[in-house]
């Protein structure tokens, strides 16, 4: 049977001071009933005797210290362990200690923080390059042993990345096409050149906005999902279990997602551009008086073929960046569920930022080779 805390109130001596004497263990598991009786205790006492206490923990020490504080009583009979606990609790509860972390002066704190961020970015870039190297090694291994390729996982990821996102990408592209046509027509009308709205919509959607907006949507939709899925598997030690049984997480988790995204991005980008052109044609037929099919026929005349190739060439690179960011951030999860959310956010930010920077480099490159 579990031993419980007990106490008794020793009557007053000649000086008129009563003593509250405890006995037995004073631990969190034994103080429940005694604490209820103590709170209803109406008599006063001047001394608290814990010499008969067999064991004491932080909860027991806090109970003794609280009674001493509330009744202005002296604690006697403390063992070395009990005295250390009571002293520690009295210091903590008095709020006399400084609990605020030390902070450097502003003029040194800000440069120090900026330096830490820059160093962190540099280390992060090296880690991403290392992660990309692991992917290339795994891809080379699969090329040498094609039987290890997980085709079902690849097709499943292609469905999740591509087929399931057709609706949202189509709706977004249709609305973007309408906005481009409407805003472009407003500006071109000042010069009586509304007919060039066809050129604006066609070249802008096929060359830039179709694949760029698709990459941003895939980053927000699939890149974040990659980070959350792999991060959760890291947190629940499923990735470690895969390594234990001899399954490569790069081949089973990372490569199918990266290949699926790279394969589907050109198709999604072209689909987005086509739907954007349809949106522009729809608005032009209503507000500019350009017949719908005349708009589409005019697209074939004014849009050079290399604009289509520009979008198709950029799409796999954007897909690689989006999937790489999601998988990399997911594999970095280590500690807790909060880090899964932080890494998911970082994956989306990293993917969108890198895609936009790379798109700027592509714009300069294609202009220099005569595809401007």
N, C-alpha and C positions, 0 to 999 in steps of 0.2 A: 504493500500500500504506500502511496506517495506521501512523504512527510511534508506538512504544511507549516507555514510561519505562524508562530503564536506570540502573544505578548500579554503582559499583565501590568496593572498600575499599582506600584508599591506605595502604600500610604505614606503621608508626609512624616518627616522626622521632626526633631525638636525645633529646627529652624523653619518648619512649615513648607518644605519643598518636596513634592511627590516625584517619583521616578517611574518612567515608562521603560520596562525591561522586556527586550525581545529575546526569543529563543527559537532554535531550529534554523533551517535554511531561509535566507532572504533572497530569493531568485525570482525571475519573471514567472516561472511556472508554479511557484508556491505562495505568492503574495496576494492572490485574488481575493480570497475571503477576508484575510487580515486587513487589506486595504479598505474594503467596505466598512468593516468595524471601526477602523481608525478614523474614517471620515465622519462617522456618527459619534465619535468620542467627544463628550462635553467637558470632562474634567481637565484641569490644567496641570502641568508638570514642569519641572525645572531642569530635569536631567533625563537623557536618553541613554540607556545602558544596553550595549550590544555585545557584551562579553560572552554571552551564551549562544551567539549566532554561530552556526557551524559552517555555512557557506554564504557568500554574498556576491552579487553581480551589480551591474550598473543600475538596474532598476531598484534593487534593494538599497544601494547607496543613495540614490535620488530620493527614495521614500524617507530615509533617515534624515537627509539634509533638509527636505521640505518641512518635516515636522519640527526640526530644530529652528528653521527660519520662522515658521508661523507662530511657534510658541516661545520663541526666544530661549530655547533650552540648550543645555550643554551636552555634547556627545561624549560618552565615556566608554571604555572597554573596547576600543577599536584595535583590531589587529593591523599589521603593516599593510596588508592588501586592502582592508576596508578603509584605512586612513588615506591611502593613495586615491581610491575611488571617490571618496567624499571630497577631498581637496580638488580633484580634477573637475567634479561636477559643480562645486561652488564657484570655481573660476569661470567655467563656461556659462553658468547661469547669471553671473553678475554683470555680463556684458562689458567687463573691464578690458578684456583683450581686444586687440585690433583684428577684426576678421576681414577687412578689406585687403585685397591683394596689392602688393607694391606696384606702382606704376611709374615709369620713367617720365621725365619732363616732356612737355609737348614737342619741343624742338628736336628732341632725340627720338621720341616714340614714333612720330610719323615717318621719318626716314628709315627707321629700323623696320617698321611694318612694310613699307614699300620694298625694301631690300628682301625681306622674307617672301613677299609675293613673287618678286622677280626670280628669286632662287627656286621657289616652288614651281613656277612656270617652266624654268629650264629643266628641272628634274622631271616634270611631267612630260615634256617633249621627248626627253631621252627614253622614258618608260614607254611612251606610245611607239617610238621607233623600235624599241625592243619587242613590243607586242606584235608589231607588224612583221618583224623578223620571224617570230614564232609562227605566225600565220603562214608565211611563205615556206618555212620548213615543213609545216604540216601539209600544205598544198603539194609540195614536192613529194612527200611521202605517199600521199594519195595517188599522185600520178604514177608512181612506181608500183603501187598496189591498189589498183582501181576497185578491187573487190571490197575494200573497206569503206568505200563511199556510201554514205547513208542517203540513198535516193528518196526514201519515204520522208525523212526529215526535211530534205531539200524541197520536195514538192509541197509539203505542208507549210513550210515557211514562205514559199512563193505564193501560196493561196492567201496566207495571212497578210503578207506585205502588199501583194498586187491585187488579187481579185476582191478581197474584202475592203479595199480602199478606193475602189472605182467610184462609188457613189459620192463620197465626200470630196474627192479630187475633181470629179466631174462638175459637181455643184459649184465648188470654188472657182474652177476655170471658167465656167459659163458666166459667173458674175464678174470675174476679172475682165473677161472679154467685153462685157457690156460697159464696164467702167472705162476701159481704154477707148472704146469707140465713142462713148459719150463725151469724155473729156477731150479727146483728140478732135472731134468734130466741132466742139465749141471754139477751140483755138484756130482751127483751119478755116472756119466759116468767116473769120475776119479778113481772109485773103481770097475768099471765093474758091477754096481748094478742098471742099468737103470730100471730093472723090478720092483724095489721097488718104482718107481714113482707112481704106482697104490696105494700102501699103503699110500704114502704121500698125494696124492690128495684126496683119499677117506676119510681118518681119519680127515684131516685138514678141509675139507669142511663140513662134517657131524657134526663134533664136535665143531668147532670154527667159521670159517670164514663164513659159510652159514648164521647162525643166527646173527652173529655179524655185518656183512656187511648189512644184511637186516634191522637190528635195526637202523643202521646209516642212511640208505636210507629212512626209514620210519620217522625218526626224522627230516631229512631235508625236506621231502616232506609233511608228514601229521602233524607232531608235530608243524611245523611252521604255517601250515594252521589253526590248532586249536587255536594257540595263536592269529593269525591275526583275525580270525572270531569272537572269543569271545571278544577280545580286541576292535574291532570295535563296537560290540553290546554294550559293556560297555560305549564306548565313545558317542554313540548315545542314551544312556539311555534306550535301549531296555531291558537290564537285570533288571533295576529298574522297568520298566513297568511290566515285568513278575511277579516280587515280589508283585507289587501293586494289580494285578488281582488274586493273590493266586497261581501262578505257580512257583514251585521250580526250579531255574536255575540249581541246581545240578542234578535234575532228568531229566530235559528237555535238557540240553546242555552238562553237564560233563559226566554223567554216560553212555549215549549211545556211546560217543566217546571212553571212557576208555574200555568198554566191547567189542566194535568192534575191537579195536586195540589188546586187549588180545586174542580174538578169532582168529583173522587173522594172528597174528605173528607166531604161530607154523606152520600153513599151508605155509605161505610165506617163513619161514626159511627152511622147508623141501624142498619146491620147489626150493629155491635158491641153496641148497646143491646138489640137483639132476642135475640142469642145470650146476653147476660148475663141477660135475663129467663128464657130457657129454662134456663140453669144454676140460677137461683134456684128455678124451678118443679121442676126435677129433685131438688134437695136437699129442698125442702119436701114433695114426695111421699114421700120416704123417711123423713125425721126428724120432720116435723110432722103427717103424716097428711092433708095437703091434696092432693087429687087433682090430677094434672098439668094436665088441661084446665080444671078448676075454677080453678086458679091463673091460667091465661091469660085465662079469662073475667073473673075478678075484676080483672085489670089494666085492662081496658077500662072498668070502672066507677069505679075509684079514681084513675086517672091522668088529669088534665085534658089536653085537647088542646094547650094552650099549652106544656106541658112538652116535647112533641115538637117544636114550633116553636122553642123555646129552643135545643135541640141542633142543629137544622138551620140556624138563623141563625148560630150561633157557628162551625160547621164550616168554611165558606169562609174566614173570617178566620183561623182556626187554620191552614188549608192555605196561605194566603198567607204567613203568618209562617214556617212551616216551609220552604217552597220559597225564600222570599226569603233566609232565613238561609243555607241551603245554597249557593245560587247566588252570593250576595254573598261569602261566605268563599272559595268556589272562585275567584272572579275576583280575589281579593287575593293569590293565590300568586304569588311573584316569583322566589325565589332557588334553592331546592333541594328535594329530595324530602322532607326532614324537615319543611319548612313545609307540605307537603300533609297530613301527619298532624296537625300542630298546627291547621291551619285546619279540618280535618274535625272534630276534637274541639270546636273553638270553635263550629262550626255547630250541633252537637247541643246544647251547653250554652246557646247563645244562643236557639235555638228553644224548648227546654223552659222556660227561665226566662221568656221573653216570653209564651209560651202561658199559663203559670200566672198571671202578673201580669194578662194580659188577661182571663182567666177570672174573676178576682176583680172586675174592673171590670164585667164582664157580669153577675155575680151581683147587684151593687148596682143596676145599671141596670134589670134586669128586675124586681127587687123594687119599685123606685120606680114603675114603670109598671103595677104590679098583676099581674105574672106570677110572683110569688114562690111 
